[in-house]
Amino acid sequence: MTASVDDQQPANESAEKAKAVAQTNTLVAKLWNYCNVLRDNGMSTIEYVEQLSYLLFLKMVDEIESDPWDGQDMSAIVPADYNWKSLVGKRGAALEEHYHATLLHLRNKPGTTIGTIFADAQNRITKPALLEKLVVELIGREDWAMTGTDLKGDAYEGLLNKGASDTKTGAGQYFTPRALIDAMIDVVQPGPDDTITDPACGTGGFLIAAHSYIRDHHMKRMSLDERKAYDEGRKIWGNELVTATARLAAMNMLLHGIGKSDGPSLIHVGDALADKPSGKHATLVLANPPFGRKSAITVIGQDGEVEREDIQYDRDDFTATTTNKQLNFLQHIMSLTAVNGRAAVVLPDNVLFEGGAGEKVRRKLLDEFDLHTILRLPTGIFYAGGVKANVLFFDKKPPRADGKPLTTETWIYDFRTGQHFTLKQRPLTRAHLDDFVKAYRVGEPRSTRVESEDENGPFRKFSYEDLIARDKVNLDITWMKDPALEDADSGLPPEVIAEEIVRDLQAALNEFTAIARSLGGEVDVPEAEVE
């Protein structure tokens, strides 16, 4: 029997996907092998990717200019004296000297994508022979501009993910597991009418995933002006505190086909918390603010209280005064979200139970926003040790005419209890979150949601009255029991159980540290590294 066209299409798509994955893996492996050489010479993975970004950019500009069919004059972006051809024509110390001069020249274009990529650029490849090998043998032999956008972007992102595992540099704090990002994107469903931002964008994972979703589901129906809006920063933008990380985000987005080399930078560099949003709000805010405590800050909120350190945040849009960085990011996101907009934010457990400022913020969230869903995340999925986190999904709506709270009920999906992941042996995949996405009832009224039949099931709803009556409006709610940790014969590998215990102890230590700090104690506890 001959297969029908409909039968052949999924098979063809599967084959194309497998081919693309294989090509990406090959390219990542090629780039990673050279990274190992540079790491042996004292360079971290992220520093290597940074140097790679500079050289990739120059090589791609050269290829665009050299295209025999559609060549473009790129001299306004990269002058001939500092382009790729000027590099490959030199060797040894002359190459090193010219590379240094090129970085100095290109770092002087503030406000543009190229300006963000080359901001404060420095040559960290201290041996001319290694630089020559990278320029001539690795970058020089690939046709980067001619490589498909998905392949280029996925290969670069693959390098970034490998860099996240470099625990000594703390690079993992800038990464959210891609499986979690994809599940969040699948339930919030970005659309062409959305304006999308991430105020703590790291290397741009949320922004790239949102753009990819729109491209896959809506791009064919969008006008040219609607498409251009993404390149011009009118529809999608991010903020990143650290210049080096902003560079990686800008390059990551460019390689994924978002933005223009000489166009406005889609990544703003600076402290997102320093000022309240002024006229630029987003209908969709996606974020995973950095874990940890802001070490230098003065906060003055509406309550008139002052928590003093070195940097001042005078935010009259903040309800509560606190130096808790995650609470401040939550307050900032509440202000940043446009009316009738929505947000999906990864936040640690302390945001759900901390008293004082935490209680004030949670009351405002329940009263003035619709906090409709909380996803409790498992441990073992983040590079930071001992992290217990959640995703808060909430909508910003106009006040009700009757003055009643905007939250009527909050659905909590417990994806933590009974789930055991590690970064290497059992990493989180998108398939692990299928049940949550199904329970979320994407695109359907929330009134169609159904609680788990089993009382020990993962999905339950709580009324506003239930939540507001809890001590300190504590939203850190659990009801499930993990049979694997209670039953020694459960079949769970001993190393996973041991790692779970270590993570629980680290999480408890983090929580006690937060309590000590809230009482005025000065405690500095390094995070445990859990492989």
Secondary structure as GFF3:
##gff-version 3
##sequence-region A 1 531
A	DSSP	alpha_helix	5	40	.	.	.	ID=ss1
A	DSSP	alpha_helix	45	66	.	.	.	ID=ss2
A	DSSP	three_ten_helix	80	82	.	.	.	ID=ss3
A	DSSP	alpha_helix	84	88	.	.	.	ID=ss4
A	DSSP	alpha_helix	92	106	.	.	.	ID=ss5
A	DSSP	alpha_helix	113	117	.	.	.	ID=ss6
A	DSSP	alpha_helix	128	132	.	.	.	ID=ss7
A	DSSP	pi_helix	133	138	.	.	.	ID=ss8
A	DSSP	three_ten_helix	139	141	.	.	.	ID=ss9
A	DSSP	alpha_helix	149	164	.	.	.	ID=ss10
A	DSSP	three_ten_helix	167	169	.	.	.	ID=ss11
A	DSSP	three_ten_helix	171	174	.	.	.	ID=ss12
A	DSSP	alpha_helix	178	188	.	.	.	ID=ss13
A	DSSP	beta_strand	196	198	.	.	.	ID=ss14
A	DSSP	alpha_helix	205	217	.	.	.	ID=ss15
A	DSSP	three_ten_helix	219	221	.	.	.	ID=ss16
A	DSSP	alpha_helix	224	231	.	.	.	ID=ss17
A	DSSP	beta_strand	236	240	.	.	.	ID=ss18
A	DSSP	alpha_helix	243	255	.	.	.	ID=ss19
A	DSSP	beta_strand	267	269	.	.	.	ID=ss20
A	DSSP	beta_strand	282	287	.	.	.	ID=ss21
A	DSSP	beta_strand	298	300	.	.	.	ID=ss22
A	DSSP	beta_strand	306	307	.	.	.	ID=ss23
A	DSSP	beta_strand	312	314	.	.	.	ID=ss24
A	DSSP	alpha_helix	325	336	.	.	.	ID=ss25
A	DSSP	beta_strand	337	348	.	.	.	ID=ss26
A	DSSP	alpha_helix	350	353	.	.	.	ID=ss27
A	DSSP	alpha_helix	357	368	.	.	.	ID=ss28
A	DSSP	beta_strand	370	376	.	.	.	ID=ss29
A	DSSP	beta_strand	389	395	.	.	.	ID=ss30
A	DSSP	beta_strand	409	414	.	.	.	ID=ss31
A	DSSP	three_ten_helix	430	433	.	.	.	ID=ss32
A	DSSP	alpha_helix	434	440	.	.	.	ID=ss33
A	DSSP	three_ten_helix	446	448	.	.	.	ID=ss34
A	DSSP	beta_strand	459	463	.	.	.	ID=ss35
A	DSSP	alpha_helix	464	468	.	.	.	ID=ss36
A	DSSP	three_ten_helix	471	473	.	.	.	ID=ss37
A	DSSP	alpha_helix	483	486	.	.	.	ID=ss38
A	DSSP	alpha_helix	494	518	.	.	.	ID=ss39
###
